[in-house]
Amino acid sequence: MTPAIHFTASHAASAQEAWAALTARYGQARLDQAELVVALGGDGFMLQTLHATQGLGLPVYGMNRGTVGFLMNAYAETGLPERLAQAEETVINPLRMRADCTDGTRHEALAINEVSLLRQGPQAAKLRIHVDGRLRMEELVCDGALVATPAGSTAYNYSAHGPILPINAEVLALTAIAPFRPRRWRGALLPKAAQVEVEVIHPERRPVMADADSRSFRDVVRVRIGSATEIRHRLLFDPGHGLDERLLREQFV
């Protein structure tokens, strides 16, 4: 029996074509009546879908109509009810970011992959890092720094030479982006419950922006980052192709 599915798709032509084919075959449930969501697109669209549906408690099954598709399953028009019935669920928690800016405003955002701080201008950023209220690094001179979840550890974090984290690991990755001083500092592994505060040194001369899953805020002076454990995103994967397997596989390529 086919569950009540709400299909959603990115603007890409391949995703729109898949949406038309799948809704014609399986129907289209209203979001408030759906048992689950099927997202058609790439990883960026999956993040958008998770953010958009986070208050509904619905599991989300992705089908790749993008490029990498790390958070997605393979696309096929047939056999979807059977795949959904056999799918394995992974629950992930996002990060919550609170950013204070030079104009006195405060902004909050959630990030499923990572929260990053990035230099805005030609000069390197200078950052001071506190963990759970304790000063851990007086000055990090760098292009930026990020805090990544296990689910996001293969994204920007991995490109910045951060570690890949097992999906069930109760840790976060704190990773420097192109560090100049300390030159050999490669970051740290933090408990999932850790509260990270990053202070921007000389924000007027070395401006920094903060980004949470592509929601960006310029001219920040202080950013607080911690796990939002009260928010649960439910992802569905085909058996043997879940996030734990993908994270492990990425370390051997």
C-alpha positions in Angstrom: 0.0 0.0 0.0 1.4 3.4 -1.0 1.6 5.8 2.0 0.4 9.4 1.7 3.4 11.1 0.1 4.1 14.8 -0.4 6.6 15.3 -3.2 8.7 18.4 -3.4 11.3 19.3 -6.0 14.0 21.8 -6.7 13.8 24.1 -9.7 16.2 22.0 -11.8 14.6 20.5 -14.9 15.5 16.9 -14.0 13.8 17.4 -10.6 10.7 18.9 -12.1 10.4 16.1 -14.6 10.8 13.6 -11.8 8.1 15.4 -9.7 5.7 15.2 -12.7 6.3 11.5 -13.2 6.1 10.5 -9.5 3.0 12.5 -8.7 1.3 11.1 -11.7 2.1 7.6 -10.6 1.7 7.9 -6.8 -0.5 11.0 -6.3 0.3 14.1 -4.3 -0.8 14.4 -0.7 -1.2 17.7 0.9 1.6 18.5 3.3 -0.7 18.6 6.3 -2.1 15.1 5.4 1.2 13.4 4.4 2.8 10.5 6.2 6.2 11.4 4.7 8.0 13.8 2.3 10.0 12.8 -0.8 12.5 15.5 -1.8 13.7 15.5 -5.4 17.0 17.4 -6.0 20.5 17.6 -4.6 21.9 18.0 -1.1 21.2 21.7 -1.0 17.5 21.1 -1.7 17.4 18.4 0.9 18.7 20.9 3.5 16.0 23.4 2.4 13.3 20.7 2.7 14.5 19.7 6.2 14.4 23.3 7.4 11.0 23.8 5.8 9.4 20.7 7.4 11.1 20.6 10.7 8.0 21.5 12.7 6.0 18.7 11.1 7.8 15.6 12.5 7.6 13.9 9.1 10.4 11.6 7.8 12.1 12.8 4.6 13.3 10.5 1.8 15.5 12.1 -0.8 15.9 11.0 -4.4 19.0 12.4 -6.2 18.2 14.8 -9.0 21.3 16.9 -8.3 25.0 16.3 -8.4 26.7 14.7 -5.3 23.5 13.6 -3.5 25.2 12.6 -0.3 21.9 13.0 1.6 19.9 11.4 -1.2 18.9 8.0 -2.4 19.2 6.8 -6.0 16.4 8.0 -8.3 13.9 5.5 -9.7 10.4 6.0 -10.8 9.2 2.5 -10.0 9.1 0.5 -6.7 8.9 3.6 -4.5 6.4 2.1 -2.0 8.6 -0.9 -1.4 11.7 1.2 -1.0 9.9 3.4 1.6 8.6 0.4 3.5 12.2 -1.0 3.8 13.9 2.4 4.4 16.1 2.9 7.5 15.7 6.1 9.6 18.5 8.3 10.8 17.7 11.1 13.3 20.0 14.2 13.3 20.0 17.4 15.3 20.9 20.8 13.8 23.1 23.5 15.3 21.7 26.8 16.6 23.6 29.9 15.8 23.2 33.3 17.6 25.1 36.1 15.9 25.7 39.6 17.3 26.5 42.2 14.7 28.4 45.6 14.8 25.1 47.5 14.4 23.7 45.9 17.6 21.4 43.5 15.9 21.2 39.8 16.9 20.3 37.0 14.5 19.4 33.4 15.1 19.5 30.5 12.5 19.7 26.7 12.4 22.3 24.7 10.5 22.0 21.0 9.7 25.5 20.9 8.2 27.7 23.6 9.7 28.0 27.1 11.1 30.9 29.0 9.5 32.6 32.3 10.1 34.4 33.7 7.0 36.4 36.8 6.4 34.6 39.5 4.4 37.6 41.5 3.1 41.2 41.0 1.9 42.6 40.7 5.4 42.6 37.5 7.4 40.1 37.2 10.2 41.3 37.2 13.8 39.1 35.0 16.1 39.1 34.3 19.8 37.5 30.9 20.8 35.7 30.0 24.0 34.3 26.5 24.7 31.7 26.2 27.5 32.8 29.6 28.9 36.5 28.8 29.0 39.0 30.6 26.7 40.6 27.9 24.5 42.4 30.0 21.9 43.4 33.6 22.4 43.9 34.3 18.7 43.3 32.3 15.5 44.4 34.1 12.3 42.6 32.5 9.4 40.2 32.8 6.5 37.6 31.5 8.9 36.4 28.7 11.1 33.4 26.4 11.3 31.6 24.0 13.6 30.2 21.0 11.8 27.7 18.2 12.7 28.4 14.6 11.9 25.9 14.8 9.0 27.7 17.9 7.7 31.3 16.7 8.3 31.7 15.6 4.7 30.6 18.9 3.3 32.5 22.2 3.8 34.3 20.7 6.9 35.9 18.0 4.8 37.0 20.5 2.1 38.7 22.5 4.9 40.5 19.3 5.9 38.3 18.6 8.9 37.6 15.1 10.1 34.7 12.9 8.9 32.5 12.0 11.9 30.4 8.8 12.3 26.8 9.8 12.1 26.0 8.6 15.7 29.1 10.2 17.2 28.3 12.6 20.1 30.8 15.1 18.9 31.1 18.2 16.8 34.1 19.2 14.6 35.7 22.7 15.1 37.8 23.3 12.0 40.0 26.2 10.9 39.8 27.4 7.4 43.2 28.2 5.9 44.8 28.9 9.3 47.9 31.2 9.3 48.6 31.2 13.0 48.7 28.8 14.8 49.9 27.5 11.5 49.6 23.8 12.2 46.3 23.9 14.2 43.9 21.6 12.5 40.9 22.1 14.8 39.3 20.1 17.6 36.7 17.5 18.4 34.1 18.8 20.9 31.4 17.1 22.9 28.0 17.4 21.2 26.7 19.4 24.2 29.5 21.9 24.0 28.7 25.6 23.7 31.1 27.4 21.4 31.6 31.2 21.4 33.7 32.8 18.7 34.6 36.5 19.2 35.8 38.6 16.3 39.0 40.6 17.1 39.1 44.0 15.4 35.8 43.6 13.5 36.0 47.1 12.1 39.3 46.4 10.3 38.9 42.7 9.7 35.1 42.2 9.1 33.7 38.7 9.3 30.4 37.1 8.2 28.6 34.2 9.7 26.8 31.5 7.7 24.3 28.8 8.8 23.4 26.5 5.9 23.6 29.4 3.5 21.8 31.9 5.7 24.4 34.7 6.0 24.9 37.6 8.3 27.6 40.2 7.8 29.7 42.2 10.2 29.4 39.9 13.2 31.3 40.5 16.4 30.3 37.4 18.4 28.8 34.1 17.4 27.5 31.4 19.7 27.0 27.9 18.5 25.4 24.8 20.2 23.4 21.7 19.3 19.6 22.1 19.1 18.9 18.7 20.5 15.2 19.5 20.9 14.9 19.5 17.1 14.9 16.1 15.4 15.2 15.7 11.6 14.2 12.2 10.4 16.0 11.1 7.2 15.2 7.9 5.4 17.7 5.8 3.4 17.7 2.6 1.5 19.1 -0.3 3.5 22.9 -0.4 3.4 23.1 3.1 2.0 22.5 5.2 5.2 24.6 8.0 6.4 26.7 5.8 8.6 27.8 3.7 5.6 28.3 6.8 3.4 30.5 8.5 6.0 32.6 5.4 6.4 32.9 4.9 2.6 34.0 8.6 2.1 37.1 7.8 4.2 38.4 5.2 1.8 38.2 7.2 -1.5 
